[in-house]
Amino acid sequence: MARRVVDSPVGLLAVTATSLGVTGLGWDISVVDPESTRDSLVVLDRAIEELDEYFAGGRRRFDVPVDRSSRRGFRGEVLDALESVAYGATVTYGELAIRAGRPRAARAVGTSMATNPVAVIVPCHRVLPAGGGVGNYGGGADAKRLLLRLEGGPGRSLYD
């Protein structure tokens, strides 16, 4: 596994990857760096490159693989459904529950979003409360607003 902390417009982000894909992307930068393999470093470098392109407004879809090996049960179903939410679109927790095949599980969807290990790439920032506002987010409400603003129009960049 490889790990690197990168500075971004939404704060310091820890990115982790195996040879299978990205395993983590989030704001907890306190974890000790693991021993890296050549293959995991290739995935990690690609993830960081794509993140830079995304924050610069030039990437709408991530092509770097995500290591889905830890996805199980309802949480896995929700994260799979979340990946179908397009760039620039938003859904409510209830709408995502319907997409995941569990229309009565909006609250459980919220829990799944809170434990999403690969923020930004697996776009939990695109899920909003039905009652308005942006809701909670691992990187904070300001980071969520920035990501939504970035996706709100063509050619926007968070590096400007």
Stockholm file with secondary structure:
# STOCKHOLM 1.0

chainA/1-160         MARRVVDSPVGLLAVTATSLGVTGLGWDISVVDPESTRDSLVVLDRAIEELDEYFAGGRRRFDVPVDRSSRRGFRGEVLDALESVAYGATVTYGELAIRAGRPRAARAVGTSMATNPVAVIVPCHRVLPAGGGVGNYGGGADAKRLLLRLEGGPGRSLYD
#=GR chainA/1-160 SS CEEEEEEETTEEEEEEEETTEEEEEESCCCSCCCCCCHHHHHHHHHHHHHHHHHHTTCCSSCCSCBCCTTCCHHHHHHHHHHTTSCTTCCEEHHHHHHHTTCTTCHHHHHHHHHTCSBTTTSCGGGEECTTSSCCCCTTCHHHHHHHHHHTTSTTCCTTC
#=GC SS_cons         CEEEEEEETTEEEEEEEETTEEEEEESCCCSCCCCCCHHHHHHHHHHHHHHHHHHTTCCSSCCSCBCCTTCCHHHHHHHHHHTTSCTTCCEEHHHHHHHTTCTTCHHHHHHHHHTCSBTTTSCGGGEECTTSSCCCCTTCHHHHHHHHHHTTSTTCCTTC
//
